[in-house]
Amino acid sequence: MDERGQISAEMILLIGAILVIVIIAGIFVLDITDSVAGNITQVVDTARDNTINRM
């Protein structure tokens, strides 16, 4: 009975560690995505302004 309890505790600990890693990786991905989206928006705005000025 103790062996099953230890395996369950280790499994819960392992799943918790994996969950923390996934959450941290998700935070980094969201930061990178926001940065890229901001850069694309800036490039599009600059291109639009230059096109309007050339007309």
C-alpha positions in Angstrom: 0.0 0.0 0.0 2.8 2.4 0.8 4.4 1.8 -2.6 1.3 2.8 -4.4 1.0 6.0 -2.3 4.6 6.9 -3.1 4.1 6.4 -6.8 1.0 8.6 -6.7 2.9 11.3 -4.8 5.7 11.2 -7.3 3.3 11.3 -10.3 1.5 14.3 -8.8 4.9 16.0 -8.2 6.0 15.2 -11.8 2.8 16.5 -13.3 3.0 19.7 -11.2 6.6 20.3 -12.4 5.6 19.8 -16.0 2.7 22.2 -15.6 5.0 24.9 -14.2 7.4 24.5 -17.1 4.5 24.8 -19.6 3.2 27.9 -17.9 6.6 29.6 -17.9 7.2 28.7 -21.5 3.7 30.1 -22.4 4.6 33.4 -20.7 7.8 33.7 -22.8 5.9 32.8 -26.0 3.2 35.5 -25.3 5.9 38.1 -24.7 7.6 37.3 -27.9 4.3 37.3 -29.8 3.4 40.7 -28.4 6.8 42.0 -29.4 6.5 40.7 -33.0 3.0 42.0 -33.3 4.1 45.5 -32.1 7.0 45.5 -34.6 4.7 44.4 -37.5 2.2 47.2 -36.6 5.0 49.8 -36.6 6.3 48.6 -40.0 2.8 48.7 -41.5 2.1 52.2 -40.1 5.4 53.5 -41.4 4.8 52.0 -44.9 1.3 53.5 -44.9 2.5 56.9 -43.9 5.3 56.8 -46.6 2.8 55.7 -49.3 0.4 58.5 -48.4 3.2 61.1 -48.4 4.4 60.0 -51.9 0.9 60.6 -53.3 
